[in-house]
Amino acid sequence: MAQTPASSSSNGLLAGIDIGGTKVAVCLARPGGAGAAPQILDRVHQPTAKTGGPDALARQALALLDEVCARQQLGRAQLAGVGVSSCGPFVKQGGHIEVANPNICGGLAGAADGPQDNDWVQVPLQAPLAQALGGTPLHIANDAVAALEAERRWGALTGVDDCAYVTWSTGVGVGLCVDGRVLAGRNGNAGHAGHTFVGDVSGSAPVCGCGNRGDVESLVGGGSLAARLGVEGPALLAAAQRGDAQALAQVRGLCTLMGRLLYNLVATLDLARISLGGAVFLHHQALLLALLREQLHQHFPVLTRGVQLVPAGLGAQVGDYAALALLSGQASGTR
């Protein structure tokens, strides 16, 4: 996590910026009292900027921040803090966080394979935001790690010391907590299990936007399903829920791969509970949760017995609360 120096503010309102491969959302909230979740007052969002100069993403986030502040008759300087929950991976440039996400940066997989209509390999985030915000406190973390923080404070992972948050959305991301300690890693990239391997990595495997061939995200990420299976994810999952045999077989195949990832996390870290979020999962959890539980618990019972898979307690708002969770002094890694 990263932050800029603090300054005083009389307003007390918090801003949360949630940056994903599909959309950017900005909310304003009033801090909760006595450990309660913040009260979200207003929210705006747009599809993630993927054209123009590499600073387009930061400029979009600032424009949305200005928009939501104007709706509440505020200026940036009146905010008590800004939390940024962003898809990664992160890289450091001059000590500042930049984003190198394959669902945003088209240059990562090479000119021939990049899924986005740009040649970016990384885009600035911390430096332009910090400059624009002046002395307002700014905290940045990987979105899955930030969501883990939110789920541990106000959601389905409260009181659990060995746990994970897994998002199944446009991409696949993970936040990890072992022995009560949230893992960050060298560049804040701990938990990028979406770019690990659970299946075929031969020349016939699909190429991920990161350049990997056959990693988890390229096999099950919502952004990859149309190219890999010939059908958009929502249509496939809706057909499976209606009982279409071919669609259900394809969804079972996706859950087999995702189940391997979940098992690998449990076997490696001895987890007690995993909270699941993201648009792909949350919109179809009635179908997917049972299939994922079945997959996880068919592997080595000594390690998986009693491990709980649960929907994110914060539901579809987990991204907003993830960014806001970074503004608490209790958030792991905040300095």
PyMOL commands that set and color helices and strands:
alter all, ss='L'
color gray80, all
select helices_A, chain A and resi 56-71+76-78+126-133+143-154+193-195+216-220+225-229+233-242+245-269+279-282+285-296+301-304+315-325
alter helices_A, ss='H'
color red, helices_A
select strands_A, chain A and resi 2-3+14-19+23-30+39-47+81-86+90-93+96-99+123-124+138-142+163-168+172-178+181-182+273-277+308-311
alter strands_A, ss='S'
color yellow, strands_A
deselect
rebuild
show_as cartoon
